Amino acid sequence: MPNDRTIIFVRANSPGFDETEWNDWYENQHIAARLEIPGFLCIRRFRLSDGQTSNPASLVAPTYLALYEVDHPDVLSSAPYMKVVKHEASLGSDSFEARTRAQPHISRGIFRQIFPPADAYTVPDEAEWLVAVGHGDLPDSLHKAYDAWYNTEHIPACLRMPGVVTARRFEIQATASGASSKVGSNVPDYVALYDVTHDSLLSSEPFEQSDSAPWQAVEYCKMNHAYQCIYRGER
């Protein structure tokens, strides 16, 4: 049975406001409005792990990651959600909402879970960290090997490691109108998310051994970062 779970995956920096005030708005107004909408399951925010700026210049990431989880893609075209979106679009250019969306380093996409194909995911309480890896612009000749490697080799190897609690894969989706959901730069076509209890997964053997895989070439690797959870809200 296919999995309908869908995420909005947003990476952004604070858009020039007082950062404490911006974080308060994000969690107590922006996120709170969405958690009132039927179908929104959980929204988490993360901050980039210390030392992550050592990535290649092309992979230097915005500081914050927001992960919105819904139980079906139709939630994102539902009347309650569109009411919130339309209200936010009407706000002035100096609002938190407008300036957050307009900041130059934002990266946003809508993704649907493709692996495991069906599961009853819940956010693990013990996992304070999230590792996010993304690839894009893969040639057709690599897709079959890429999926097989991730699903049958890489993820099983990671799940055997102490501290790795869950591993899921997602694929980019269009919006309800059929338009691309990609906003900003370095938005991948595929995202792998690992709930972990520490931030050292990226230096582990399964990840180090994958460096020679063809999809790890700089033109395909869009994201390779660890984040610490700073907020979690659920319905």
N, C-alpha and C positions, 0 to 999 in steps of 0.2 A: 504494500500500500504506500503510495507516495506521501511524502511529508509536506504538509501545508505551512509549517512554521516559517515565518518570514522575519527578516530583520531590516531595520534601517541602521546603517553603519556610518557614523559621522565622526570625522576627525577635524579638530579646529583649535585655534588659539584664542585666548581672551582678546576681544576686539578693541583694546585700548581703554576699556573702563577700569575702574578699581576692581582687581581680580576677585577679592572677597565678595564684593557686591554683585559682580557678574555671576559667580558661582551660586550665590544665594538665589538670584533670579532664576538661574537655569534649573535648579532643583525644586524650588518652591512655587514657581509659576509655570515655566515652560514644560517641565516634566509632569508636574501635578495635573495640568490640564489634560494631558494624554492618558494618564492613569485613570481618569474618569471615563474614558471611552471604552465601550465593550470590545473585547478582542485584544486589547493591550494586556500582555501578561506580566512583563517585567521591563524595567528600564534601569540600566546601570551606567555609571560614569567612571572613567579611569583616567589616571595621570601617567604619562610616560615614565618608565623606570629610569632611574639615574644611570648615566653611562650610555644611553641609547643613541646619543648624538655621535657615537663613534661609527655609525653606519655610513656607507658611502653617501656622498653629497646628494645623490639622486633619491636616497631613501630617508633623508632627514625628515622626521615626522612632526606634525603639529603636537602640541603638548597634551591635549585632551582628546579622549575618545568617548563617544556616547553610543550605547548599544540598546536599541529599542526592539523588543521582541513581541510579535503579534502571532495569533494562532492561525491566521489565514491571510493571504494577500488582499482579499476583498476588504479587510478592515481599513486599508489605506485609501479606499475610494468610498467608504461609508459616509452617510450623512453627518454623524457626529464628528468624525475626523475632519471632513471637508469644512464644517462650520468653524472649527478651531483654526484650520489653515487659512481660510478666507479672512477671519478676524485678524490674524497675525499679519497677513499681507496688507491690511489696511492701516497698519500702524506707521507712524512717521519714521523718517530716515534716521532720526537720532535715537530710536528705541533700541533696547537690548536686542530684540528679535531681528530688526533690520540690519543692525551693524554686525551681528553675529553671522548672518547669512551672507553679508557682503564682504567679509574679511577675506583677503586674497589667498590664504592658505587652507581654506576649507576643502574637505574631500568627503563626498557623500554618495551613497548608493543604496539601492534596495536589493536584497539578496534573499534567495529561497534555499532552504536546507536541502542538500542532495545526499548527505551521508552523515550518520546512518540514515537509511531511507525512511525509517519510521521508528520513533522512540518517544518516550514520555520524559522529556528533559525537564529537570528542575535545577535551578542554580545551586551548586554545592556550597554549603555554608563554610566548609574548610578551605575553599579556594579563594585566596585574597588577590590572586594575580591572574592576568589573562595574557596569553601569547597570541598575537595576530599575525598571520602570514598571508600574503596575497600575491597572485600572479595574474598577468593579463597579456593580451595580444599574442597568445600562443598560436603558432601555425596549426592548421588542421592535422598535419602529420603527427603532431605530438599529443593530441588530446587523449587518444585511447591509452597510450602508455602512461600519461600523466595521471589519469583517473585510476588506472590499475595500481600504479605505484602508491598513490596516496591511500587508497582504500584497503589494499591487501598487504602492503609492506610498511609504509611510513607510520600511519596512525596506529596499527597494532603494536609496532615497536615502541612508540611513545607511550601507549597506555600500559605497557609493562614496566615503565619507569616509576620509581617512587616519586610521589608528588604530583603526577599527572592524573587528574580526576576524570576529565571528560575531553573528548575531541570531536569536533563537528566540522563539516564542510558546507559551504554555501556557494551558489552561483548567481551572478548578476541577473536582475529581472528588469523588464520595462515597466513604466508606470501604467496605470489603468488605461490611459489614452493611447498607449503604444509607443510613447516617446522614451528615449533613453533616460534612465534614472541617475546617470552619472552626473555629478556636479563637482567641478574643481579638477585638481591635478592628481595623478597617481592613483586613480580609482581602479582597483583590480577587477578582473572578470570572475575570479575565484578567491574566496577567503576561507582559510582554515583557522578555527578558534579553539584554543586549548585552555580549559580552566585548570590552573595549577596552584600549588601551595608555595611556590618560590619562583623567582624570576630567572633562574639559570638554565631553563630548558633550551634556549638558543645556543648555548655552548655545550650541549649534551651530544653524545655519540650519534644518535639518529639524525640530528640536524647537521652535525659536522660531516657525516658521511654523505649527506644529500647535496653538498656543495658542488659536486661534479655533475649532477643531473642537468640535462640540457635546459630545463625550464628555470634553472637558477641563474641563467645568463642575465646580465644587467638589464637587457631590454624587456625581459619578461617578469622579473621580480619587482613588484610594486610596493611591497610592505614586508617588514620583518622585525617586529618590535614586541617588547614586553611592557605591560601596563599594570599599575596597582589600582585596585578598586577604591574609589573615594565616596561612592554613593550607590545605594541600591533601593529601588522602590518597586513594589509589587501591588497588584490589585488584591 
